[in-house]
Amino acid sequence: MDYKLVSMIYWRALIKGETFWQAPKKLDTFVVIHEKAAGLFILLKESAEQMLIPMAQDNDGDRSSGEIRSKNEANARAVSSLIQFLTSQEIALSDGHRRGYLNLELRLLHHECCNALVNVGGAKMLKPQNIEEEPTRPSRRGSIDNFGDLANKTGGATGLAEYRAPIMPLDKRHLKKGRFTDLLNGPLKQAVLRQPLIHATDSLARARLMFGGGQGGGGYVDSTARVILAIYSQMCVFYGQSFLFPIIESLGEMLDINPPSTPPSLPSDDSNPHNLGVDESFWVCIERIHTAAKSFDRELWAEQREGSVRVWEILVGTGSITSLTLAKDRRLRFFQELEEKGEAAILRALDTLSTHIQWILVTGGESMLATGGGKRLGLPNMTSQSNGPYNIPGGSSLEATNSPAVKALTFCLRAQFINIQNALTPQSSSAFWTALSMRLYDILCARLLQHYTVTTVGAVILSRDVEALRSVAMLTGTDHSHWDMLRELLTLYMTPPDALKTMLVGPDGKGLFARAGKDQSLVFMSRRNDYRYKSGQVWRTNNWATGLLEELGVQDPTDGPVNIGLYSAENQRNKS
């Protein structure tokens, strides 16, 4: 029954590396011995208390209602002293057991969790930040130099020093070397994600046997709350800083924002859409991490789940407001940091998608026309003076409904949407796709307003392209009004010059000037192919445009530098 002997046996199995798998069994034995010892003290005290119960019997052995025979005063004092002695010994033994148990439990939990990862990815996966443990703080009963010293310098009770698990994060370089497939088949495998939670629930069960359940459980309320808080805090550190956080950071760093240096091949093969720099496995990893976080909260915290015997229920049962508050704060910090790192990885994916969208839409579309790829559409070859793919001469035949770049891009985006929808919650996928819609709008409009000119025939293709992009952008999301405004502005390229004033001003002043703004309407109108003409080496505004501006009483905003950022999707939303 000596807890020191059991502790040293367990210590040898755990720390010396001898039969590591037997450590949990030996700790279970430790708990059983404590429980049996507590039961023995209860039986002894109950037997002693029976000696103080008044007995009332007559000479024939029948009960007498009036006669009471009591113990003499000397025997009563002796029995009372015996009960006090048994109580003090029980407290001393229980305190000793519990002091040793908590350190052993925390150490076993840390080693089991780390061992689960080592078995999956090898020792290279773990990168210890601090091999040596931090010095322990002196306790009320004495101090210990290190975790192997069982002698108390001050002569108080002995026991293991307070264990503080070192932070051993996964090696991100090793994770990135293995890429997404090794992550899914290794640390993010469902069985590996569950294993630390299984060990933690075993620790909670042993802690309740060792310390009781708090109120109504016959245990020490403060001690129960303290040990449950210690186990939960250690698990938050391990599951976050050592396990999930390095994986999330590695996911973002594995994405290459820069698109390929060579233009994409258009028209593309519809059977194999480009991943736009974000592999499908990336979103599967995000979904696994999200599921793991929910399992962590459900299996350990389990708020409002009566009968779960998890952290929240145990702490509420103890009535320890301080421990419950500290546990809530630890849980909040865990999920806040997880959310921040997850958002950083998803924003990296958004940036990667944006650069690859521009790579297909701009680089691919312009390169295809420059190399003669537009001949099958009846389009002329693009030259340095052709001013973009929508500067199509009148009389050109239009066999395709969309430009090859837009057709390929919409196909790729629809394939990405399926992966995103499976990985993120409806609210998150809606916000992500809305942001991507705005990025797509900005890329198209910035290129149009800075480099392209549009003819009447080209406006037909441009309008079809905008409809296709708008359709894929509206797969989910809350606000896509910027696309509706762009559709209205495109009518400026299809309208004869003599009808532009009516369109801009509109009946009762409700034209494009009122809906889109004067500057934005005029800037879009300035990209008409006939708005300017080249005289020698100088670009001049056409006579009809000059007359229209004078008639409207406005200045041409394109005479000076144009801030394209003023016409972004974000500004459109702010105005509305």
FENZI-V363005 format. One record per pair of residues at least 12 apart in sequence whose C-alpha atoms are under 8 Angstrom apart, sorted by sequence separation. I is the first residue (numbers start at 0). J is the second residue. If there is no record, write none. Layout:
i,j
I,J
I,J
//
This chain:
i,j
55,67
56,68
141,153
147,159
210,222
211,223
311,323
368,380
369,381
379,391
529,541
9,22
54,67
55,68
140,153
141,154
146,159
210,223
368,381
369,382
378,391
469,482
53,67
54,68
141,155
146,160
530,544
53,68
54,69
140,155
141,156
145,160
9,25
53,69
140,156
141,157
143,159
146,162
207,223
365,381
8,25
9,26
53,70
143,160
206,223
378,395
465,482
503,520
51,69
142,160
258,276
377,395
378,396
51,70
377,396
378,397
5,25
206,226
256,276
368,388
376,396
377,397
466,486
206,227
255,276
376,397
377,398
465,486
254,276
365,387
376,398
6,29
254,277
365,388
376,399
488,511
5,29
51,75
203,227
364,388
462,486
487,511
135,160
136,161
135,161
2,29
51,78
135,162
203,230
462,489
50,78
202,230
48,78
133,163
47,78
132,163
199,230
250,281
458,489
484,515
0,32
132,164
488,520
491,523
492,524
525,557
0,33
132,165
491,524
47,81
48,82
131,165
458,492
459,493
521,555
522,556
47,82
130,165
199,234
458,493
488,523
492,527
521,556
522,557
0,36
129,165
436,472
491,527
128,165
129,166
435,472
436,473
455,492
44,82
127,165
128,166
129,167
247,285
364,402
454,492
455,493
518,556
127,166
128,167
364,403
433,472
453,492
454,493
127,167
128,168
364,404
432,472
44,85
126,167
127,168
363,404
440,481
43,85
44,86
125,167
126,168
433,475
437,479
440,482
125,168
126,169
195,238
361,404
432,475
433,476
436,479
125,169
126,170
360,404
432,476
433,477
437,481
40,85
124,169
125,170
243,288
359,404
360,405
431,476
433,478
40,86
124,170
429,475
430,476
433,479
123,170
428,475
429,476
430,477
496,543
500,547
519,566
359,407
360,408
428,476
429,477
496,544
40,89
124,173
359,408
123,173
124,174
500,551
37,89
356,408
109,164
37,93
103,159
106,162
285,341
102,159
105,162
102,160
105,163
106,164
402,460
409,467
413,471
99,158
102,161
105,164
401,460
405,464
409,468
412,471
33,93
98,158
99,159
102,162
400,460
95,156
98,159
390,451
393,454
395,456
406,467
389,451
390,452
391,453
392,454
393,455
394,456
401,463
402,464
405,467
409,471
33,96
95,158
387,450
388,451
389,452
390,453
391,454
393,456
400,463
401,464
405,468
386,450
387,451
389,453
390,454
391,455
392,456
120,185
386,451
387,452
389,454
391,456
392,457
119,185
120,186
386,452
391,457
401,467
119,186
389,456
390,457
231,299
389,457
164,233
388,457
389,458
116,186
166,236
167,237
29,100
166,237
179,250
277,348
389,460
119,191
168,240
169,241
174,246
389,461
167,240
168,241
169,242
453,526
454,527
166,240
167,241
168,242
171,245
175,249
277,351
448,522
452,526
453,527
454,528
116,191
166,241
170,245
171,246
174,249
175,250
178,253
276,351
277,352
448,523
451,526
452,527
453,528
454,529
115,191
169,245
275,351
276,352
452,528
26,103
168,245
169,246
171,248
175,252
275,352
26,104
171,249
175,253
448,526
115,194
231,310
276,355
447,526
115,195
275,355
275,356
112,194
228,310
349,431
353,435
112,195
227,310
356,439
360,443
23,107
111,195
22,107
353,438
357,442
361,446
112,198
227,313
349,435
353,439
111,198
227,314
481,568
224,313
108,198
224,314
481,571
108,199
256,347
481,572
248,340
251,343
252,344
480,572
2,95
6,99
10,103
224,317
244,337
247,340
251,344
254,347
2,96
6,100
9,103
13,107
108,202
223,317
228,322
232,326
235,329
239,333
243,337
247,341
250,344
251,345
254,348
256,350
257,351
224,319
228,323
231,326
235,330
256,351
263,358
3,99
221,317
244,340
248,344
251,347
255,351
256,352
258,354
262,358
263,359
2,99
6,103
187,284
220,317
225,322
228,325
232,329
236,333
247,344
251,348
254,351
257,354
258,355
262,359
104,202
189,287
193,291
200,298
220,318
221,319
224,322
228,326
235,333
239,337
256,354
257,355
265,363
192,291
196,295
200,299
220,319
224,323
256,355
263,362
264,363
265,364
180,280
187,287
199,299
213,313
258,358
262,362
263,363
179,280
183,284
187,288
212,313
262,363
179,281
182,284
196,298
214,316
265,367
196,299
213,316
214,317
264,367
212,316
213,317
214,318
262,366
179,284
212,317
213,318
203,309
203,310
265,372
200,309
97,209
97,210
449,563
448,563
445,563
444,567
105,229
109,233
101,226
105,230
112,237
441,567
440,567
441,568
105,233
109,237
440,568
437,567
438,568
437,568
437,569
272,407
283,418
286,421
267,403
275,411
279,415
282,418
286,422
266,403
274,411
282,419
285,422
286,423
265,403
266,404
269,407
272,410
273,411
285,423
390,528
265,404
272,411
279,418
282,421
283,422
267,407
282,422
266,407
269,410
274,415
265,407
272,414
3,158
34,208
30,205
34,209
33,209
27,205
30,208
30,209
//
